[in-house]
Amino acid sequence: MHGFRSTFSTYMNDLPELNPRIIDACIEHQMGDPIEQSYNRSGWLNKRRHYMEVWNDYCASLANI
């Protein structure tokens, strides 16, 4: 699992238009200090969904080689 997460993180962080905090949320890294975690529970679901679509498109492009 760790290899998958690192591959995902590496690819996504190479895309300058994507937010590293949301990338980390996609791979379930704990963000911020405990106080921030207790107040920010949004989870960025819609943004994470978009990021996973970006990842899906990348993976699908490799399968079509």
PDB file of N, CA, C and O in Angstrom:
ATOM      1  N   MET A   1       0.817  -1.195   0.000  1.00  0.00           N
ATOM      2  CA  MET A   1       0.000   0.000   0.000  1.00  0.00           C
ATOM      3  C   MET A   1       0.860   1.258   0.000  1.00  0.00           C
ATOM      4  O   MET A   1       0.518   2.245  -0.651  1.00  0.00           O
ATOM      5  N   HIS A   2       1.982   1.227   0.732  1.00  0.00           N
ATOM      6  CA  HIS A   2       2.810   2.421   0.803  1.00  0.00           C
ATOM      7  C   HIS A   2       3.359   2.795  -0.566  1.00  0.00           C
ATOM      8  O   HIS A   2       3.454   3.981  -0.882  1.00  0.00           O
ATOM      9  N   GLY A   3       3.723   1.813  -1.384  1.00  0.00           N
ATOM     10  CA  GLY A   3       4.219   2.103  -2.726  1.00  0.00           C
ATOM     11  C   GLY A   3       3.172   2.777  -3.585  1.00  0.00           C
ATOM     12  O   GLY A   3       3.487   3.677  -4.363  1.00  0.00           O
ATOM     13  N   PHE A   4       1.932   2.349  -3.452  1.00  0.00           N
ATOM     14  CA  PHE A   4       0.839   2.988  -4.188  1.00  0.00           C
ATOM     15  C   PHE A   4       0.689   4.441  -3.760  1.00  0.00           C
ATOM     16  O   PHE A   4       0.557   5.334  -4.596  1.00  0.00           O
ATOM     17  N   ARG A   5       0.708   4.668  -2.462  1.00  0.00           N
ATOM     18  CA  ARG A   5       0.553   6.034  -1.955  1.00  0.00           C
ATOM     19  C   ARG A   5       1.698   6.933  -2.412  1.00  0.00           C
ATOM     20  O   ARG A   5       1.467   8.078  -2.799  1.00  0.00           O
ATOM     21  N   SER A   6       2.920   6.430  -2.374  1.00  0.00           N
ATOM     22  CA  SER A   6       4.050   7.260  -2.779  1.00  0.00           C
ATOM     23  C   SER A   6       4.019   7.541  -4.279  1.00  0.00           C
ATOM     24  O   SER A   6       4.360   8.644  -4.706  1.00  0.00           O
ATOM     25  N   THR A   7       3.618   6.567  -5.075  1.00  0.00           N
ATOM     26  CA  THR A   7       3.490   6.784  -6.524  1.00  0.00           C
ATOM     27  C   THR A   7       2.425   7.828  -6.819  1.00  0.00           C
ATOM     28  O   THR A   7       2.636   8.739  -7.620  1.00  0.00           O
ATOM     29  N   PHE A   8       1.274   7.685  -6.161  1.00  0.00           N
ATOM     30  CA  PHE A   8       0.187   8.657  -6.319  1.00  0.00           C
ATOM     31  C   PHE A   8       0.666  10.052  -5.920  1.00  0.00           C
ATOM     32  O   PHE A   8       0.474  11.014  -6.663  1.00  0.00           O
ATOM     33  N   SER A   9       1.283  10.159  -4.757  1.00  0.00           N
ATOM     34  CA  SER A   9       1.727  11.453  -4.250  1.00  0.00           C
ATOM     35  C   SER A   9       2.762  12.086  -5.175  1.00  0.00           C
ATOM     36  O   SER A   9       2.692  13.282  -5.459  1.00  0.00           O
ATOM     37  N   THR A  10       3.709  11.302  -5.638  1.00  0.00           N
ATOM     38  CA  THR A  10       4.739  11.820  -6.529  1.00  0.00           C
ATOM     39  C   THR A  10       4.140  12.361  -7.814  1.00  0.00           C
ATOM     40  O   THR A  10       4.458  13.475  -8.229  1.00  0.00           O
ATOM     41  N   TYR A  11       3.273  11.577  -8.448  1.00  0.00           N
ATOM     42  CA  TYR A  11       2.665  12.022  -9.705  1.00  0.00           C
ATOM     43  C   TYR A  11       1.823  13.282  -9.482  1.00  0.00           C
ATOM     44  O   TYR A  11       1.961  14.262 -10.214  1.00  0.00           O
ATOM     45  N   MET A  12       0.966  13.251  -8.485  1.00  0.00           N
ATOM     46  CA  MET A  12       0.041  14.359  -8.264  1.00  0.00           C
ATOM     47  C   MET A  12       0.780  15.634  -7.851  1.00  0.00           C
ATOM     48  O   MET A  12       0.394  16.727  -8.265  1.00  0.00           O
ATOM     49  N   ASN A  13       1.837  15.509  -7.041  1.00  0.00           N
ATOM     50  CA  ASN A  13       2.581  16.702  -6.623  1.00  0.00           C
ATOM     51  C   ASN A  13       3.408  17.299  -7.755  1.00  0.00           C
ATOM     52  O   ASN A  13       3.876  18.432  -7.639  1.00  0.00           O
ATOM     53  N   ASP A  14       3.598  16.564  -8.845  1.00  0.00           N
ATOM     54  CA  ASP A  14       4.263  17.117 -10.027  1.00  0.00           C
ATOM     55  C   ASP A  14       3.325  17.976 -10.865  1.00  0.00           C
ATOM     56  O   ASP A  14       3.766  18.644 -11.801  1.00  0.00           O
ATOM     57  N   LEU A  15       2.038  17.964 -10.538  1.00  0.00           N
ATOM     58  CA  LEU A  15       1.062  18.788 -11.253  1.00  0.00           C
ATOM     59  C   LEU A  15       0.876  20.082 -10.468  1.00  0.00           C
ATOM     60  O   LEU A  15       0.245  20.078  -9.411  1.00  0.00           O
ATOM     61  N   PRO A  16       1.419  21.191 -10.974  1.00  0.00           N
ATOM     62  CA  PRO A  16       1.450  22.421 -10.176  1.00  0.00           C
ATOM     63  C   PRO A  16       0.074  22.992  -9.841  1.00  0.00           C
ATOM     64  O   PRO A  16      -0.046  23.777  -8.901  1.00  0.00           O
ATOM     65  N   GLU A  17      -0.944  22.628 -10.571  1.00  0.00           N
ATOM     66  CA  GLU A  17      -2.272  23.184 -10.313  1.00  0.00           C
ATOM     67  C   GLU A  17      -2.998  22.490  -9.154  1.00  0.00           C
ATOM     68  O   GLU A  17      -4.077  22.924  -8.749  1.00  0.00           O
ATOM     69  N   LEU A  18      -2.411  21.422  -8.626  1.00  0.00           N
ATOM     70  CA  LEU A  18      -3.057  20.683  -7.549  1.00  0.00           C
ATOM     71  C   LEU A  18      -2.497  21.082  -6.193  1.00  0.00           C
ATOM     72  O   LEU A  18      -1.310  21.378  -6.055  1.00  0.00           O
ATOM     73  N   ASN A  19      -3.370  21.085  -5.199  1.00  0.00           N
ATOM     74  CA  ASN A  19      -3.034  21.504  -3.843  1.00  0.00           C
ATOM     75  C   ASN A  19      -2.441  20.330  -3.058  1.00  0.00           C
ATOM     76  O   ASN A  19      -3.100  19.301  -2.907  1.00  0.00           O
ATOM     77  N   PRO A  20      -1.214  20.466  -2.558  1.00  0.00           N
ATOM     78  CA  PRO A  20      -0.590  19.369  -1.812  1.00  0.00           C
ATOM     79  C   PRO A  20      -1.382  18.919  -0.582  1.00  0.00           C
ATOM     80  O   PRO A  20      -1.336  17.744  -0.217  1.00  0.00           O
ATOM     81  N   ARG A  21      -2.097  19.825   0.052  1.00  0.00           N
ATOM     82  CA  ARG A  21      -2.908  19.444   1.222  1.00  0.00           C
ATOM     83  C   ARG A  21      -4.037  18.496   0.821  1.00  0.00           C
ATOM     84  O   ARG A  21      -4.365  17.567   1.559  1.00  0.00           O
ATOM     85  N   ILE A  22      -4.616  18.729  -0.322  1.00  0.00           N
ATOM     86  CA  ILE A  22      -5.695  17.852  -0.775  1.00  0.00           C
ATOM     87  C   ILE A  22      -5.125  16.525  -1.251  1.00  0.00           C
ATOM     88  O   ILE A  22      -5.745  15.478  -1.063  1.00  0.00           O
ATOM     89  N   ILE A  23      -3.960  16.563  -1.862  1.00  0.00           N
ATOM     90  CA  ILE A  23      -3.286  15.318  -2.250  1.00  0.00           C
ATOM     91  C   ILE A  23      -3.053  14.462  -1.014  1.00  0.00           C
ATOM     92  O   ILE A  23      -3.329  13.263  -1.028  1.00  0.00           O
ATOM     93  N   ASP A  24      -2.548  15.068   0.054  1.00  0.00           N
ATOM     94  CA  ASP A  24      -2.333  14.319   1.298  1.00  0.00           C
ATOM     95  C   ASP A  24      -3.649  13.794   1.866  1.00  0.00           C
ATOM     96  O   ASP A  24      -3.693  12.689   2.406  1.00  0.00           O
ATOM     97  N   ALA A  25      -4.708  14.570   1.749  1.00  0.00           N
ATOM     98  CA  ALA A  25      -6.007  14.102   2.233  1.00  0.00           C
ATOM     99  C   ALA A  25      -6.476  12.887   1.433  1.00  0.00           C
ATOM    100  O   ALA A  25      -7.121  11.992   1.980  1.00  0.00           O
ATOM    101  N   CYS A  26      -6.153  12.857   0.141  1.00  0.00           N
ATOM    102  CA  CYS A  26      -6.537  11.710  -0.693  1.00  0.00           C
ATOM    103  C   CYS A  26      -5.883  10.417  -0.216  1.00  0.00           C
ATOM    104  O   CYS A  26      -6.460   9.337  -0.346  1.00  0.00           O
ATOM    105  N   ILE A  27      -4.686  10.534   0.332  1.00  0.00           N
ATOM    106  CA  ILE A  27      -3.998   9.329   0.809  1.00  0.00           C
ATOM    107  C   ILE A  27      -4.071   9.213   2.331  1.00  0.00           C
ATOM    108  O   ILE A  27      -3.316   8.469   2.957  1.00  0.00           O
ATOM    109  N   GLU A  28      -4.995   9.965   2.897  1.00  0.00           N
ATOM    110  CA  GLU A  28      -5.351   9.883   4.311  1.00  0.00           C
ATOM    111  C   GLU A  28      -4.229  10.242   5.263  1.00  0.00           C
ATOM    112  O   GLU A  28      -4.131   9.677   6.353  1.00  0.00           O
ATOM    113  N   HIS A  29      -3.381  11.177   4.862  1.00  0.00           N
ATOM    114  CA  HIS A  29      -2.402  11.709   5.819  1.00  0.00           C
ATOM    115  C   HIS A  29      -3.133  12.675   6.743  1.00  0.00           C
ATOM    116  O   HIS A  29      -4.016  13.412   6.304  1.00  0.00           O
ATOM    117  N   GLN A  30      -2.770  12.672   8.003  1.00  0.00           N
ATOM    118  CA  GLN A  30      -3.346  13.610   8.961  1.00  0.00           C
ATOM    119  C   GLN A  30      -2.756  14.990   8.703  1.00  0.00           C
ATOM    120  O   GLN A  30      -1.537  15.158   8.675  1.00  0.00           O
ATOM    121  N   MET A  31      -3.617  15.962   8.517  1.00  0.00           N
ATOM    122  CA  MET A  31      -3.164  17.303   8.194  1.00  0.00           C
ATOM    123  C   MET A  31      -3.324  18.224   9.397  1.00  0.00           C
ATOM    124  O   MET A  31      -4.334  18.168  10.098  1.00  0.00           O
ATOM    125  N   GLY A  32      -2.325  19.070   9.632  1.00  0.00           N
ATOM    126  CA  GLY A  32      -2.407  20.079  10.670  1.00  0.00           C
ATOM    127  C   GLY A  32      -2.224  19.518  12.072  1.00  0.00           C
ATOM    128  O   GLY A  32      -2.006  18.324  12.274  1.00  0.00           O
ATOM    129  N   ASP A  33      -2.320  20.416  13.011  1.00  0.00           N
ATOM    130  CA  ASP A  33      -2.204  20.008  14.410  1.00  0.00           C
ATOM    131  C   ASP A  33      -3.557  19.489  14.907  1.00  0.00           C
ATOM    132  O   ASP A  33      -4.552  19.601  14.192  1.00  0.00           O
ATOM    133  N   PRO A  34      -3.610  18.931  16.100  1.00  0.00           N
ATOM    134  CA  PRO A  34      -4.879  18.371  16.600  1.00  0.00           C
ATOM    135  C   PRO A  34      -6.027  19.380  16.654  1.00  0.00           C
ATOM    136  O   PRO A  34      -7.184  19.014  16.445  1.00  0.00           O
ATOM    137  N   ILE A  35      -5.714  20.642  16.932  1.00  0.00           N
ATOM    138  CA  ILE A  35      -6.773  21.658  16.982  1.00  0.00           C
ATOM    139  C   ILE A  35      -7.355  21.859  15.591  1.00  0.00           C
ATOM    140  O   ILE A  35      -8.575  21.879  15.428  1.00  0.00           O
ATOM    141  N   GLU A  36      -6.494  22.009  14.583  1.00  0.00           N
ATOM    142  CA  GLU A  36      -6.982  22.170  13.208  1.00  0.00           C
ATOM    143  C   GLU A  36      -7.791  20.957  12.778  1.00  0.00           C
ATOM    144  O   GLU A  36      -8.829  21.103  12.133  1.00  0.00           O
ATOM    145  N   GLN A  37      -7.332  19.769  13.124  1.00  0.00           N
ATOM    146  CA  GLN A  37      -8.042  18.550  12.751  1.00  0.00           C
ATOM    147  C   GLN A  37      -9.432  18.509  13.381  1.00  0.00           C
ATOM    148  O   GLN A  37     -10.378  18.022  12.762  1.00  0.00           O
ATOM    149  N   SER A  38      -9.561  19.012  14.594  1.00  0.00           N
ATOM    150  CA  SER A  38     -10.858  18.958  15.255  1.00  0.00           C
ATOM    151  C   SER A  38     -11.840  19.964  14.673  1.00  0.00           C
ATOM    152  O   SER A  38     -13.049  19.737  14.722  1.00  0.00           O
ATOM    153  N   TYR A  39     -11.346  21.075  14.120  1.00  0.00           N
ATOM    154  CA  TYR A  39     -12.239  22.078  13.562  1.00  0.00           C
ATOM    155  C   TYR A  39     -12.481  21.929  12.072  1.00  0.00           C
ATOM    156  O   TYR A  39     -13.570  22.247  11.593  1.00  0.00           O
ATOM    157  N   ASN A  40     -11.508  21.459  11.340  1.00  0.00           N
ATOM    158  CA  ASN A  40     -11.667  21.316   9.888  1.00  0.00           C
ATOM    159  C   ASN A  40     -11.994  19.870   9.573  1.00  0.00           C
ATOM    160  O   ASN A  40     -11.102  19.027   9.475  1.00  0.00           O
ATOM    161  N   ARG A  41     -13.262  19.590   9.417  1.00  0.00           N
ATOM    162  CA  ARG A  41     -13.709  18.225   9.116  1.00  0.00           C
ATOM    163  C   ARG A  41     -14.326  18.123   7.725  1.00  0.00           C
ATOM    164  O   ARG A  41     -15.001  17.142   7.413  1.00  0.00           O
ATOM    165  N   SER A  42     -14.097  19.126   6.899  1.00  0.00           N
ATOM    166  CA  SER A  42     -14.731  19.152   5.588  1.00  0.00           C
ATOM    167  C   SER A  42     -14.332  17.961   4.733  1.00  0.00           C
ATOM    168  O   SER A  42     -15.163  17.407   4.014  1.00  0.00           O
ATOM    169  N   GLY A  43     -13.081  17.566   4.804  1.00  0.00           N
ATOM    170  CA  GLY A  43     -12.611  16.431   4.021  1.00  0.00           C
ATOM    171  C   GLY A  43     -12.452  16.721   2.545  1.00  0.00           C
ATOM    172  O   GLY A  43     -11.956  15.871   1.804  1.00  0.00           O
ATOM    173  N   TRP A  44     -12.856  17.896   2.095  1.00  0.00           N
ATOM    174  CA  TRP A  44     -12.710  18.291   0.694  1.00  0.00           C
ATOM    175  C   TRP A  44     -13.208  17.213  -0.270  1.00  0.00           C
ATOM    176  O   TRP A  44     -12.537  16.911  -1.257  1.00  0.00           O
ATOM    177  N   LEU A  45     -14.352  16.643   0.001  1.00  0.00           N
ATOM    178  CA  LEU A  45     -14.827  15.506  -0.779  1.00  0.00           C
ATOM    179  C   LEU A  45     -14.883  15.794  -2.278  1.00  0.00           C
ATOM    180  O   LEU A  45     -14.390  14.988  -3.067  1.00  0.00           O
ATOM    181  N   ASN A  46     -15.460  16.902  -2.688  1.00  0.00           N
ATOM    182  CA  ASN A  46     -15.564  17.191  -4.124  1.00  0.00           C
ATOM    183  C   ASN A  46     -14.197  17.402  -4.762  1.00  0.00           C
ATOM    184  O   ASN A  46     -13.959  16.954  -5.883  1.00  0.00           O
ATOM    185  N   LYS A  47     -13.302  18.082  -4.056  1.00  0.00           N
ATOM    186  CA  LYS A  47     -11.959  18.292  -4.599  1.00  0.00           C
ATOM    187  C   LYS A  47     -11.203  16.973  -4.660  1.00  0.00           C
ATOM    188  O   LYS A  47     -10.491  16.708  -5.629  1.00  0.00           O
ATOM    189  N   ARG A  48     -11.353  16.139  -3.623  1.00  0.00           N
ATOM    190  CA  ARG A  48     -10.688  14.833  -3.636  1.00  0.00           C
ATOM    191  C   ARG A  48     -11.225  13.969  -4.767  1.00  0.00           C
ATOM    192  O   ARG A  48     -10.468  13.233  -5.400  1.00  0.00           O
ATOM    193  N   ARG A  49     -12.507  14.053  -5.019  1.00  0.00           N
ATOM    194  CA  ARG A  49     -13.102  13.293  -6.122  1.00  0.00           C
ATOM    195  C   ARG A  49     -12.457  13.709  -7.440  1.00  0.00           C
ATOM    196  O   ARG A  49     -12.115  12.860  -8.264  1.00  0.00           O
ATOM    197  N   HIS A  50     -12.290  15.020  -7.638  1.00  0.00           N
ATOM    198  CA  HIS A  50     -11.651  15.514  -8.867  1.00  0.00           C
ATOM    199  C   HIS A  50     -10.212  14.996  -8.976  1.00  0.00           C
ATOM    200  O   HIS A  50      -9.778  14.596 -10.056  1.00  0.00           O
ATOM    201  N   TYR A  51      -9.477  15.005  -7.866  1.00  0.00           N
ATOM    202  CA  TYR A  51      -8.099  14.536  -7.884  1.00  0.00           C
ATOM    203  C   TYR A  51      -8.031  13.056  -8.231  1.00  0.00           C
ATOM    204  O   TYR A  51      -7.129  12.625  -8.950  1.00  0.00           O
ATOM    205  N   MET A  52      -8.963  12.291  -7.732  1.00  0.00           N
ATOM    206  CA  MET A  52      -8.982  10.861  -8.047  1.00  0.00           C
ATOM    207  C   MET A  52      -9.329  10.641  -9.523  1.00  0.00           C
ATOM    208  O   MET A  52      -8.878   9.664 -10.121  1.00  0.00           O
ATOM    209  N   GLU A  53     -10.118  11.529 -10.108  1.00  0.00           N
ATOM    210  CA  GLU A  53     -10.393  11.446 -11.548  1.00  0.00           C
ATOM    211  C   GLU A  53      -9.131  11.745 -12.356  1.00  0.00           C
ATOM    212  O   GLU A  53      -8.881  11.112 -13.381  1.00  0.00           O
ATOM    213  N   VAL A  54      -8.342  12.708 -11.891  1.00  0.00           N
ATOM    214  CA  VAL A  54      -7.059  13.009 -12.547  1.00  0.00           C
ATOM    215  C   VAL A  54      -6.166  11.771 -12.504  1.00  0.00           C
ATOM    216  O   VAL A  54      -5.555  11.406 -13.509  1.00  0.00           O
ATOM    217  N   TRP A  55      -6.092  11.128 -11.339  1.00  0.00           N
ATOM    218  CA  TRP A  55      -5.289   9.912 -11.174  1.00  0.00           C
ATOM    219  C   TRP A  55      -5.820   8.795 -12.063  1.00  0.00           C
ATOM    220  O   TRP A  55      -5.044   8.083 -12.699  1.00  0.00           O
ATOM    221  N   ASN A  56      -7.130   8.643 -12.107  1.00  0.00           N
ATOM    222  CA  ASN A  56      -7.742   7.616 -12.947  1.00  0.00           C
ATOM    223  C   ASN A  56      -7.387   7.833 -14.420  1.00  0.00           C
ATOM    224  O   ASN A  56      -7.045   6.886 -15.129  1.00  0.00           O
ATOM    225  N   ASP A  57      -7.470   9.062 -14.864  1.00  0.00           N
ATOM    226  CA  ASP A  57      -7.142   9.362 -16.264  1.00  0.00           C
ATOM    227  C   ASP A  57      -5.679   9.025 -16.569  1.00  0.00           C
ATOM    228  O   ASP A  57      -5.367   8.500 -17.637  1.00  0.00           O
ATOM    229  N   TYR A  58      -4.793   9.331 -15.628  1.00  0.00           N
ATOM    230  CA  TYR A  58      -3.381   8.999 -15.813  1.00  0.00           C
ATOM    231  C   TYR A  58      -3.194   7.485 -15.897  1.00  0.00           C
ATOM    232  O   TYR A  58      -2.520   6.999 -16.805  1.00  0.00           O
ATOM    233  N   CYS A  59      -3.770   6.749 -14.980  1.00  0.00           N
ATOM    234  CA  CYS A  59      -3.635   5.291 -14.972  1.00  0.00           C
ATOM    235  C   CYS A  59      -4.224   4.679 -16.243  1.00  0.00           C
ATOM    236  O   CYS A  59      -3.641   3.769 -16.831  1.00  0.00           O
ATOM    237  N   ALA A  60      -5.376   5.186 -16.655  1.00  0.00           N
ATOM    238  CA  ALA A  60      -6.015   4.668 -17.871  1.00  0.00           C
ATOM    239  C   ALA A  60      -5.159   4.954 -19.096  1.00  0.00           C
ATOM    240  O   ALA A  60      -5.129   4.147 -20.026  1.00  0.00           O
ATOM    241  N   SER A  61      -4.463   6.089 -19.113  1.00  0.00           N
ATOM    242  CA  SER A  61      -3.608   6.398 -20.266  1.00  0.00           C
ATOM    243  C   SER A  61      -2.446   5.404 -20.358  1.00  0.00           C
ATOM    244  O   SER A  61      -1.996   5.072 -21.454  1.00  0.00           O
ATOM    245  N   LEU A  62      -1.968   4.936 -19.219  1.00  0.00           N
ATOM    246  CA  LEU A  62      -0.881   3.946 -19.238  1.00  0.00           C
ATOM    247  C   LEU A  62      -1.377   2.587 -19.724  1.00  0.00           C
ATOM    248  O   LEU A  62      -0.637   1.845 -20.371  1.00  0.00           O
ATOM    249  N   ALA A  63      -2.601   2.272 -19.416  1.00  0.00           N
ATOM    250  CA  ALA A  63      -3.167   0.981 -19.822  1.00  0.00           C
ATOM    251  C   ALA A  63      -3.412   0.937 -21.330  1.00  0.00           C
ATOM    252  O   ALA A  63      -3.504  -0.144 -21.913  1.00  0.00           O
ATOM    253  N   ASN A  64      -3.515   2.089 -21.953  1.00  0.00           N
ATOM    254  CA  ASN A  64      -3.788   2.136 -23.398  1.00  0.00           C
ATOM    255  C   ASN A  64      -2.518   2.193 -24.235  1.00  0.00           C
ATOM    256  O   ASN A  64      -2.583   2.411 -25.445  1.00  0.00           O
ATOM    257  N   ILE A  65      -1.355   1.999 -23.599  1.00  0.00           N
ATOM    258  CA  ILE A  65      -0.085   2.046 -24.343  1.00  0.00           C
ATOM    259  C   ILE A  65       0.058   0.807 -25.214  1.00  0.00           C
ATOM    260  O   ILE A  65       1.057   0.658 -25.917  1.00  0.00           O
TER     261      ILE A  65
END
